[in-house]
Amino acid sequence: MVIHRFGEPEVMQWEEAPTPAPGAGEVLVQVHSVSVNRTLDLQVRQDGGGYGAVLPLVLGNDPAGVVVATGPGVESLRVNDRVAVSQGIHCNACADCAAGRPQDCLNRRMLGIHLWGGYAEYVKVPASNCVSVPDGLTFGAATVVARHFPLAIAQTRLTNLQAGDWALVMGAAGGLGSCIIQVARTLGARIIAGAGADDRVEVGRSLGAEFGVNYRQADLEEEVRRITEGRGVDVVFENIGDPALWDGAFNSLARGGRLVTVGAHGGGMVTLDLKRLYQRRLQVMSGLGAEGRAELEQSLQLTAQGEFQVLIDRTMPLSQAVAAHRLVDDNEPLGKVILDPTLG
């Protein structure tokens, strides 16, 4: 599904393109699943998302599938290996990469933004970006895990979330929010699920949240204060960037609390109460780039062992990508929409 200009879902066109050949250190993966993401698919398709997207473009940053060819020098993977793909492609040449900090690579490129991604039958990626999918785990589940669980693990580490800490998870039924709840649960945190509808709040509670707040109907700050008996939460996983919700989330922090965010599908422009920030010794941080290969491997193993569960609303043929984008844009699904190029 190739896009030659930004715009509505119909800019994605079903086209025949040459099958890429893997170069040195690369593999060719036959795609069996790729998810539809609000930020890295819908926004990029609409206007580039501010990421410097390169046209023409094939979207899809979290493919999973089967290795069908390997390039020179690849020894870690073989044909027929089942793999999930980490979407950040590092240059392996800059000072940060040489120092073992690939997450800080200034030349980092993203599948489905700067490079052709997984909305295709085949995708070419560095072998180092592939992680084996454990037996018994479906490709769809592997895609959801690769997209969100590594970042969820990284955010809990970044905020130093501890057993007994209070955590407010915004967008609790969303792809990232649902994963954060499960990771926070394994750490022994006390979790409040925040969502914009009652059924989405209940999804968060079913995954391990102790309490829930419908922030479209109730005063978020007031409810959090009530639940925590006036104390507030230690960590807010915000990840929305909606100016209508930001103040309630930020003001829910206890003294010394931390707010982490990587999302902006709510608009991304918010006001910040600096007096409250410094008087209460709060922290606001970006969670982007905190995750890596180790978190992906850990996430896949824990999901295969039944520790984590993924939320998949439906699986559709890649040829129905336009309809899939409209579904996600309308906030209809509860869980991820997966595209499978092997269907239809």
N, C-alpha and C positions, 0 to 999 in steps of 0.2 A: 504494500500500500504506500505509494509514493506521493509526497506533497511537493508541488513546485511553487506554491505561494501560500501565505498564511490566510486563514479565514475560517469559515464554517466547516463542519465535518465533511461536507462534500468535496473539499479540496483534496481529500485523500482519494487517490485513484488506483484502481487495480491494474497493474502493469506487468509486462514481462521484462525481466532484467537479467543480464548475465549472472550466472552463479559465480560468486567470488572464489578466488583461489587463495588458500592460506600461504602466507609468506613465512620467513624464518621466525620461529617462536610462536607461530599462530596455529589455530585450529579452525576448521569449518564445522559449525554446529547446525544440524537439522532441527529447526525450532518446533517444539511440541506445545509450548505455552508461553504466553507473554501477557502481562496484565494491562488494564486501562487505568492510568493514573491521572488524577485531576491536575496536579501541578506539572509533572514532567511529560504529559501527553496532551491533555486538553489545552492547557495554557500555551504550550509550545506550538501546537497546531494552530491556535488562534492568532497569536502575534509574536511568537518566538520566546515568550516568557521572560525576556530580559537576559537570556543565557548565551546570547551570541550564536543562536542556531544557524546552521549552514544548509542552504537549499541547493539542489533538491534534497529531500530528506525522507528517510524511513524512520518512523517513530519506534518506540519500544525499548525500554532500558533494562528490563529484567527477564530476558528470555531463559528458558530451560529446554533442554533437548538432548540429542544424541550426537556424539562426535562422529563425523563421516569422513573426515580427512585431516591429516596433520601435516604441518609444514616442516622444513628442515630444522633440526635441532630440538624438536619436541620429544621429550622422553617421559614426561610425567603423565601423559594421556595416550590412550589408544583408541582406535576406531571401535565404535559401539559403546564407549563409556557414556554413562548418563551423567549430565553435568547441569549445574546452575551457574549463571554468569554474574559476576560482580560488575556493576555498570561503569565504575570509574576507571578509565584507562590512563595509567601514569606513564611519563616519558622514560623513566629509568635512566635518565642522563643528567638531570639537574642535581644541585647540591643537596636538596632535601631528599630526593630518591636515593642518592649515594649514602646519605647518613641514616637510611632506614626509616625515613619519615615520608612515605609516599602520599599520605593523606594531606601533606602540605605542598605537594607538587604544584608549581605555578603553571605548568603546561598540561595539567590534567584535562582530559577530554571525556565526554560522556556519550555512551551509546544512546541513540535516538535523539541526540541534540547536535553534536559535532560530528558524529560518525553514524552511518546507517545502522539502525537497530533491529529489533526482533519482530516487527510487523512484516515478516517475510518468511519464505520457506527455509532460507538459510541465512546465517549470520557469521561473519568472520571476526574472531576476537583473539587476543593474546592468550596462550595456554595458561599463563599465570593468573588470568582472571576467572578461570573455571575451577569450580569445586565439585567434587563427586556428590551425586545425589544418593543417599542411603537406600538400600533395598526396601521396598514397601512404601516408599514415599512417592506420591504421584508427581508428575511434572507440574501440574497446577499448584499443588501445595508448595513445591520447591520454588516456584516463581514468587508466590506471596511471601514466603520466608525470606528469599533473597532481597526483596524490595524493602521490607520493613523491620524484620526482627533484628538484623545487625545494628541498625540505627537505634532501635529501642534499647538494646543492651548497652550501646555506647552512651546513650543519653542518661541512663541510670547511673553509669560509672562517672560520667562527667559531672553530674549533680551530687555525687557521693551519697546517693540514697541508701539509707540504712534500715535495718529491722526496727520497726516501731515508729518510723517517720511517717508523717502524714503527706500524702501526695494527691494532687488534683490533676486528673487526666482529661484534657479537653478533647472533643471529637472522639469520645470513648468507643464508638462503634465503627470508626473509620479504620483504614488499613493500618496506620501507624498507632493510633490510640489503642486499638484492641490488642496490639502486640505489647505496648508499654504496660498495660494493665497486667498482662500475664508475667512479664519479666519482673515487675514490681512486686507481684504476689509471691514469686519464688524467693524474693529478698526479705519477705516478712513485713512489707510496708502496709500501712493502713490507707486504703485507696478510696477516693471519691470519684465516681465516673460522671463527667459532665458531657451532656449531649443536647441536641436541639429538638428532640422528640422523645416521648415516653418510651416508645419501643426501643429506641437506640440506647436510652439509659439502661433499660433492662438487659440489653446485650452486654453492656459493660459490666453489670452486676453478675451476669451469668459466667463471665470470664474471671471473676475474682474480686471485683470491687465490693467493698463493704457497704458503701452508701452511693446514692446517685442524685444528680440535680439536672432538671430540665432547664437549661439556662435561657431558653426562649420564653419561658413562662414565669420563672421565679427569679428573684434577685440573687445572683450568684454569690456575691460577697456575703450577703446576709445569711444565706443557706450554709455556706462553708463555715462561717463563724458559729452558727448554731450547732452544726455537726461536731465541730472541734471544741465546743464549749468556750468560744471566744478567743481561742489561741491562734487560729489560722493554720495553714499548711506549710510544711518545710520546703516542698518542691511543687512547682506548677509546670506541667508539660503542656505548653500552650499550643504551638504548632498549627495555628489557624491564621492569626494576623487580622482578625476582624475588629475594626475600631469600636463596634457596638459591644464587643465582649471583652476587649483588652483590659479595661479598667477593673471590671469585676474579677478577672483572673489575677491581675497584678495586686489588687488590694486584698486578695485572699491570702497573701503570703504572711507568715509569721515573721517576727523579727529575725534577721539573719537568713531569710528564705532565699531560694534560688528559682528563677524562671528560665527555662530553656525553650528555644523555638527554632524550627527550621522551615515552617510553612508560612505561606502568605496568600492562600486561595481565598481568604476573607477580605482581601484588598491590600493588606500589607503596610498601610500608612496609619500609624497610631500615635497618640500623644503619650508622653512619659512624664510622670510626676517625679521630678528630680528631688524635690524636698523629701518626699517619702522614701525615695531610693537611698539617699545617704543618711537620713535620720534613723531609718530602721535597718541600715546596713544590709540592704538587699543586693542581689546580683541578677543581672539579665545577660544571658549568654546565647550564642549560636551553637547548635548541636551539629552543624554541617561538617562532614569530614572526620568525625570522631570514630567512625566505624571502619573496619578493615576485613581482611580475609579471615582472621582468627574468629571474629564475631560471626561471620557467615558459616564457617565450619561448625561452630558451637551451636548455632541456631538450627541448622539442618539436623544435627545429631539429636538435639533435645526434642525437636518436633517428631522425628522418627521414633523416639522412645515414648512418645505420648505426653511429654511434659507441656508442650505448647500445642495449640490447635489453631488452624487457619480458618478464616471466614471467606468462603467463596459463594457468591450469589448465583452465578451461572457461568457456563462455558459456551462460547459462540465461535463459529467459523471465522477465520480472519477476513473472509469476504464480506462479513457483516460489521466491519469496524466502524462504519459510519453510524449504524444503529446503536452500537455499543457506546460510542462517544455520547450520543444523545441520552442514553439511559443514565450514564454517570453524571452528565451535566444536569439532569433533572433530579438528582439525589434519590433516585428510585431504589437502587440496590442496597441490600443489607449485606455487605461483604463485597469482595472483589469480583469484577467482571474479567473473565479470562478469555483471551483469543487463542484459538488453536489452528495453525495453518494446515494441519493434516486432516481437518474436517472439511467436508464439502468440496 
